[in-house]
Amino acid sequence: MKKYIALPILIITIVASGCKNETKNPEPEVVTVDTTQDNKQYEASATEAEFNDPKIAEVFNQYINVKTALVNTDAKAASVAASQLMTAFANVGVEEVALKAAQNIVESDDVEAQRTAFVAVTTSVEQMLTDNLKSGTIYKQYCPMAFDNTGAAWLSNSKDIYNPYFGDKMLKCGRIEAEIK
């Protein structure tokens, strides 16, 4: 019976003596974890295409600014760029559908709503570019997964795919569907 009483006393003594040493250790090192995301901003490449009409060139350049803002999922920048696009539209005269779509981008602070309106803007700008290129190439790119797999197209001044409908979620989703020359 003495063995059964002595064993727990021995264990308690060992544990207690081990705990005394822990209080002498310095404070533990504080480890911080950076949870912020790397918000890489994508910039459009310079447009190498030349246009017959400088007003059409301005429309295309402003269109690229809207597209870049949507790639960056920046609703505020898209709104500002769409406002400048509306001015460029007014200088060339466009259909009401294009103006309304650009206005929807300007007035919305929801990037998903802006992306939906961007589809109509793309269609109008593409029509303007037909037979208005003096030299160079504009790339019509397409993402089959946009808008619940219904797909959507956009225009680009480079072969690189930067998807304005998904931004960083699926930045490289898409393909070159056509070249406008």
Residue pairs with C-beta under 8 A, 6 or more apart in sequence:
40 168
41 72
42 68
42 71
42 72
42 162
42 171
43 68
44 64
44 65
44 67
44 68
44 157
44 158
45 157
45 158
45 160
46 157
47 57
47 60
47 61
47 64
47 136
47 157
48 136
48 137
48 157
49 60
49 133
49 134
49 135
49 136
49 137
49 138
49 157
50 57
50 133
50 134
50 135
50 136
51 57
51 60
51 129
51 132
51 133
51 134
52 131
52 132
52 133
52 134
53 92
53 132
55 88
55 91
55 92
56 92
56 128
56 129
56 132
58 88
58 91
59 85
59 88
59 89
59 91
59 92
59 125
59 128
60 125
60 128
60 129
60 138
60 155
60 157
61 88
62 81
62 84
62 85
62 87
62 88
63 85
63 121
63 122
63 125
63 155
64 155
64 156
64 157
65 81
65 84
65 85
66 78
66 81
66 82
66 85
66 102
66 105
66 118
66 121
67 118
67 154
67 155
67 156
67 162
67 164
68 77
68 81
68 162
68 164
69 75
69 77
69 78
69 80
69 81
70 78
70 111
70 114
70 115
70 118
70 164
70 165
70 167
71 162
71 163
71 164
71 167
71 171
72 167
73 111
73 167
73 168
74 111
75 108
75 109
75 110
75 111
75 114
76 109
78 105
78 111
78 114
79 105
79 106
79 107
79 108
79 109
79 114
82 102
82 103
82 105
82 106
82 114
82 121
83 106
85 102
85 105
85 121
86 99
86 102
86 103
86 106
89 98
89 99
89 102
90 99
92 128
94 124
94 128
95 124
97 120
97 124
98 120
98 121
98 123
98 124
98 125
100 120
101 117
101 118
101 119
101 120
101 121
101 124
102 117
102 121
104 113
104 114
104 117
105 114
105 117
105 118
105 121
108 114
108 117
111 167
115 146
115 164
115 165
116 147
118 154
118 164
118 165
119 147
119 152
119 153
122 152
122 153
122 154
122 155
125 155
126 140
126 153
126 155
126 180
129 138
129 155
129 180
130 180
133 180
133 181
136 181
137 179
137 180
137 181
138 155
138 156
138 157
138 179
138 180
138 181
139 155
139 156
139 157
139 158
139 159
139 176
139 178
139 179
139 180
140 153
140 154
140 155
140 156
140 176
140 177
140 178
140 179
140 180
141 153
141 154
141 155
141 156
141 161
141 174
141 175
141 176
141 177
142 151
142 152
142 153
142 154
142 174
142 175
142 176
142 177
143 151
143 152
143 153
143 163
143 165
143 166
143 170
143 173
143 174
143 175
144 151
145 151
145 166
145 170
145 173
146 152
146 163
146 165
146 166
147 165
152 165
153 177
154 163
154 164
154 165
155 180
156 162
159 176
161 171
161 172
161 173
161 174
161 175
161 176
162 171
162 172
163 170
163 171
163 172
163 173
163 174
166 173
